[in-house]
Amino acid sequence: MSVSCGYRALRAQAPAEALHVAVVRGIESDALAADEVASGVRDELAREAALLPGDGWPRVEIEVLRAGEASEGIVAAGDSPRARGLGISMVARAWLARAPDAPPERDSGDVRAEVTIAVDALDGTVDARWAAARRAAALRATARRMGRQLARHIEGLPWKKWVLFADPFAIPVASVLAYGK
């Protein structure tokens, strides 16, 4: 038997509910991105000691809706415009499912994450292999960060503001333009 005064920290949370994680639909053609969203959810649940291994119920179900990219910082290069940066975005949602036929709970709604990376060009030419590798790495980093935010929503924890510059693929475009020179 223990006796206490009943003090409880103002921002104390109840212990997190232990959950499994599953990607139920991935419309995005990049399966790695969907896996990275799931990894981000697992990372955050593990941090809260709320991750169960394998498949089962209850679980966080993830749906990756789309990923896209847009030119940022257009510059005139000879006869045609070129992008100096690339905005990479992804949209996903997550919800809690307690059983196969149970209605979804704590639906996050559509969540969009975006990161901007520089397009490296030396002497006016772009190395396609390097650009593809940077794009893929930035998409994976964005997907993992989004997964962590989705898990925080499911667990009822406060959302953190996007800290874009904490990620090596999200460094300011102006500081990357001279990269490799």
C-alpha positions in Angstrom: 0.0 0.0 0.0 1.3 3.4 -0.9 0.1 6.8 0.3 0.7 10.0 -1.4 -0.6 13.6 -1.4 -2.2 13.1 -4.9 0.3 15.5 -6.7 0.4 15.0 -10.4 2.4 17.0 -12.9 0.3 19.4 -14.9 1.3 18.1 -18.3 1.5 14.4 -17.3 0.0 12.0 -19.8 -1.6 8.6 -19.2 0.7 5.8 -20.4 0.4 5.3 -24.2 -1.7 2.5 -25.5 0.4 -0.2 -27.2 -0.2 -0.5 -30.9 0.8 -2.4 -34.0 1.5 -0.6 -37.3 0.3 -1.4 -40.8 0.3 0.3 -44.2 -3.2 -0.5 -45.6 -3.1 1.6 -48.8 -0.2 3.1 -50.6 -1.3 5.0 -53.7 2.2 6.5 -54.1 4.2 4.5 -56.6 7.3 4.7 -54.3 6.8 1.8 -51.9 9.9 3.0 -49.9 8.1 6.2 -49.1 5.1 4.2 -47.6 7.6 2.1 -45.6 9.3 5.2 -44.3 6.0 6.7 -43.1 5.4 3.4 -41.2 9.0 3.5 -39.8 8.3 7.1 -38.6 5.2 5.9 -36.8 7.1 3.0 -35.3 9.9 5.3 -34.2 7.5 7.6 -32.4 5.5 4.7 -30.8 8.7 3.1 -29.6 9.8 6.4 -28.1 6.5 6.4 -26.1 6.9 2.7 -25.2 3.7 2.0 -27.2 4.9 -0.2 -30.0 3.9 -3.8 -30.4 5.8 -6.1 -32.8 4.3 -7.8 -35.8 0.7 -7.7 -37.0 -2.3 -7.6 -34.8 -4.9 -5.5 -33.2 -5.2 -2.7 -32.1 -3.1 -1.0 -34.8 -2.3 2.2 -36.5 -3.4 2.0 -40.1 -1.6 4.3 -42.6 -2.8 5.4 -46.0 -0.2 7.2 -48.2 -2.3 9.3 -50.6 0.2 11.0 -52.9 3.6 12.5 -53.3 4.6 15.4 -55.6 7.2 17.8 -56.5 7.3 21.4 -57.9 10.0 23.7 -59.1 11.2 26.3 -56.7 13.4 29.3 -57.6 13.2 29.4 -61.4 16.2 30.9 -63.2 16.8 31.6 -66.8 19.5 29.4 -68.2 20.1 30.0 -71.9 17.0 29.5 -73.9 14.9 27.7 -71.2 14.1 28.2 -67.5 15.5 25.8 -64.9 14.6 25.1 -61.4 17.2 26.1 -58.7 15.3 24.1 -56.1 12.7 21.3 -55.8 9.8 21.3 -53.4 9.0 17.7 -52.5 5.7 17.0 -50.7 3.7 14.0 -49.5 0.2 13.5 -48.2 -0.8 10.7 -45.9 -3.3 9.9 -43.1 -3.5 7.5 -40.2 -6.2 6.2 -37.8 -6.5 3.7 -35.0 -8.3 0.4 -35.7 -9.1 -1.7 -32.7 -10.4 -4.8 -34.7 -10.9 -5.7 -38.4 -14.5 -4.6 -38.5 -14.3 -1.8 -36.0 -14.8 1.8 -37.1 -11.7 4.0 -37.3 -10.8 6.2 -34.3 -8.6 9.2 -34.0 -8.4 9.8 -37.7 -5.6 12.3 -38.5 -7.2 13.6 -41.7 -4.9 14.4 -44.6 -1.5 15.5 -43.4 0.9 17.1 -45.8 4.6 17.4 -45.3 7.0 19.3 -47.6 10.7 19.9 -47.9 12.7 22.0 -50.3 16.1 20.9 -51.7 18.5 22.5 -54.1 19.1 21.4 -57.6 22.8 21.0 -58.1 24.1 22.2 -61.4 27.8 22.5 -62.3 28.5 24.5 -65.4 24.8 24.6 -66.3 24.4 20.8 -66.3 22.6 18.7 -63.8 24.0 15.3 -62.7 20.8 13.2 -63.1 22.1 10.4 -60.8 23.0 12.8 -58.0 19.7 14.6 -58.4 17.7 11.4 -58.3 19.5 10.2 -55.2 18.9 13.5 -53.4 15.2 13.5 -54.4 14.8 9.9 -53.1 16.6 10.7 -49.8 14.5 13.9 -49.3 11.3 12.0 -49.9 12.3 9.3 -47.4 13.2 11.9 -44.8 10.0 13.7 -45.3 8.0 10.5 -45.1 9.6 9.4 -41.9 9.1 12.9 -40.3 5.4 12.7 -41.4 5.1 9.2 -39.8 6.3 10.6 -36.5 3.7 13.4 -36.6 0.9 10.9 -37.5 1.9 8.8 -34.5 1.8 11.8 -32.2 -1.7 12.5 -33.4 -2.9 9.0 -32.8 -1.4 8.9 -29.3 -3.0 12.3 -28.5 0.4 14.0 -28.0 1.0 17.6 -29.0 2.2 18.1 -32.5 5.7 19.5 -33.0 6.1 22.3 -35.5 8.0 21.2 -38.6 11.7 21.8 -38.1 12.7 21.8 -41.7 16.3 22.7 -41.2 17.1 19.9 -38.8 17.2 17.6 -41.8 20.3 17.5 -44.0 18.1 17.3 -47.1 16.1 20.4 -46.0 18.9 22.9 -45.8 18.3 26.3 -47.3 18.5 26.4 -51.0 20.9 29.4 -51.0 23.5 27.5 -49.0 23.4 24.5 -51.3 23.8 26.2 -54.6 27.5 26.2 -54.3 27.7 22.6 -53.1 30.4 20.5 -54.8 32.3 23.4 -56.1 
